[in-house]
Each structure stands twice: as structure tokens, then as C-alpha cells.
Amino acid sequence: RLSKNLFCERDLSSTLFCLKPCPVFGNMNQFVGLGLFVDTYPNADKTHDRTFPYVSVMLGNGTLTYDHDRDGRTTELGGCTAMTRNSIYDTFLLVRYSKNKLTLMVDVDGKQEWRDCAEVSGLRLPTGYYLGASSVTGDLSDNHDVISMKVYQLTVERTPEEEEEEVVTIPRVDDMYQFQVDVEEEGMSGLQLFFTLLFSVLGLAVLAVVGLVLYGRWKENKRKRFY
Ligand SMILES: *[C@@H]1O[C@H](CO)[C@@H](O)[C@H](O)[C@H]1NC(C)=O
């Protein structure tokens, strides 16, 4: 598929040519396909809701736009923190796509075991995959080497209904609602509000008890002085 945007073009063999650095980790924006981002730097610095490096998943359908200034929060389907920077261990990402379910796991702590990172169900990718890797940096730069990329075909049993599922041409997620995030919101979340209230009430209770004890002592002392 020949696609085009301001900075990058694909030729007929799908090789990407960029005239300027491309905005989405070195790739074009409004891309079509599954994007897995290993982001080492927070751009939305007001939002301290996650620790970087952060690995995230996005499904591009040609119109969805990755928002660089919000580190892609608006289009993110899932993700996790993964310490892939300056690591003394080899770091691994595992992506499994089977029966419309995408599972992302990481192994970055040198323990040789997979840790769950994200799971997206109802995800539909067209067939005919191309795999690619790209990167870009602003002012800060590190060396990150992609040592290998291994691809396996999974053998799965399918029910007749699953065999008859429609083949999509544009990637999509069946239930986009589950991922809707309101990044504008700067106020407290329900849970934060609950704990703030709880601790306020507890604090007041403690103050009241201390006050009563002190008042009792003061009264006692006063009585002793009078009699
Ligand atoms: C891409 O996804 C968005 C959000 O679900 C939707 O509004 C838009 O219509 C989709 N575009 C295409 C080409 O399917």
C-alpha cells in the first residue's frame, strides 16, 4: 500500500523514505498497522502518572494521530514501564497475536522470565505483515541496538465460527470504548479523592482525641490548683 504524509513516503516495496525525521519514533504519523513504542523520554512533563522508559501499543488505522506531546496517551491501547535504558541485561519484548488478542510481555530485569505488560482483545489486523523498526531522538541521544527480531507462526485450533470471521483491510479494535482516556483531566481521580477524604477524616479524629485529652489534663490541673 502506498501511503504518504508530509515527511515520509513509501515506495511500492513498502520501504519508507523520510525527507525529515519522521514524528512517530522515526516513522510517519497516521500510519496503518500495529505500533509498539519503547519510549525513553517523557514529553508530557506535567503528567507524572508513569515512569519512563515506557512501552506502549497503538493501532494505527490511517487517521488516528499519535500525539507526541502527550507521549501517545490519547491513542494508547496499553503499556507498562520497562527499564530498557542503560540496562546491564539484554532486554526482550514479546508480542503474541492470536485469535484477535494481542499480548505484550517484557523481560528486562535479567530474570529470564516474562512479565505481563499489556493485553488487548478484539484487535483485528489485516493479513500480510511487514515488520520494521525505526527510532528518533530529540536533543538527548542513547545507543539502542536491535540485536534480533524473531517471528514464529502459531498453530491454533479454530472453531467454524472463527473460520468465518470477516477479514479486515483496515486494522481496528472492536471495542474502542475500553481505551478512552481523558488526558485533559488534571483534577483528582475517584480513588485519590477517596483517600484524601479518608485521611482528612482520620486526621480530624486524631486531632479531636488529642484535644480532648489535653483539655481533660488542663481541667484536672486547674482543679488541683483550686483545692
Ligand atoms: C480510525 O479510528 C478512529 C477511532 O476509533 C475512528 O474514529 C476513525 O473513523 C477510524 N478511521 C478509519 C479509516 O477507520
Ligand as a Chemical Component Dictionary entry (heavy atoms), coordinates in Angstrom:
data_LIG
# 
_chem_comp.id                   LIG 
_chem_comp.type                 NON-POLYMER 
_chem_comp.pdbx_formal_charge   0 
_chem_comp.three_letter_code    LIG 
# 
loop_
_chem_comp_atom.comp_id 
_chem_comp_atom.atom_id 
_chem_comp_atom.alt_atom_id 
_chem_comp_atom.type_symbol 
_chem_comp_atom.charge 
_chem_comp_atom.model_Cartn_x 
_chem_comp_atom.model_Cartn_y 
_chem_comp_atom.model_Cartn_z 
_chem_comp_atom.pdbx_ordinal 
LIG C1 C1 C 0 -9.795  5.140 12.997 1  
LIG O1 O1 O 0 -10.207 5.018 14.335 2  
LIG C2 C2 C 0 -10.915 6.128 14.843 3  
LIG C3 C3 C 0 -11.183 5.880 16.329 4  
LIG O2 O2 O 0 -11.773 4.652 16.567 5  
LIG C4 C4 C 0 -12.193 6.337 14.053 6  
LIG O3 O3 O 0 -12.865 7.480 14.518 7  
LIG C5 C5 C 0 -11.846 6.503 12.582 8  
LIG O4 O4 O 0 -13.016 6.588 11.827 9  
LIG C6 C6 C 0 -11.016 5.312 12.103 10 
LIG N1 N1 N 0 -10.591 5.527 10.728 11 
LIG C7 C7 C 0 -10.711 4.585 9.808  12 
LIG C8 C8 C 0 -10.165 4.936 8.456  13 
LIG O5 O5 O 0 -11.225 3.503 10.025 14 
# 
loop_
_chem_comp_bond.comp_id 
_chem_comp_bond.atom_id_1 
_chem_comp_bond.atom_id_2 
_chem_comp_bond.value_order 
_chem_comp_bond.pdbx_ordinal 
LIG C1 O1 SING 1  
LIG C1 C6 SING 2  
LIG O1 C2 SING 3  
LIG C2 C3 SING 4  
LIG C2 C4 SING 5  
LIG C3 O2 SING 6  
LIG C4 O3 SING 7  
LIG C4 C5 SING 8  
LIG C5 O4 SING 9  
LIG C5 C6 SING 10 
LIG C6 N1 SING 11 
LIG N1 C7 SING 12 
LIG C7 C8 SING 13 
LIG C7 O5 DOUB 14 
# 
